[in-house]
């Protein structure tokens, strides 16, 4: 009984860890896209100022 509970708990921790990691990667990718858009926009503005 104790081994079963430990195995289930370990599986739950593994799944939660994987989900959190996936969410962090997803948010990071979205942030990078946003940053690239802003950097591109800023680059165009600086070229117009010259």
PEKA-V546357 format. One record per run of one state. SS is the DSSP state (H for helix, E for strand, L for the rest). FROM is the first residue (numbers start at 1). LEN is the number of residues. If there is no record, write none. Layout:
[[SS | FROM | LEN] [SS | FROM | LEN]]
//
This chain:
[[L | 1 | 1] [H | 2 | 48] [L | 50 | 1]]
//
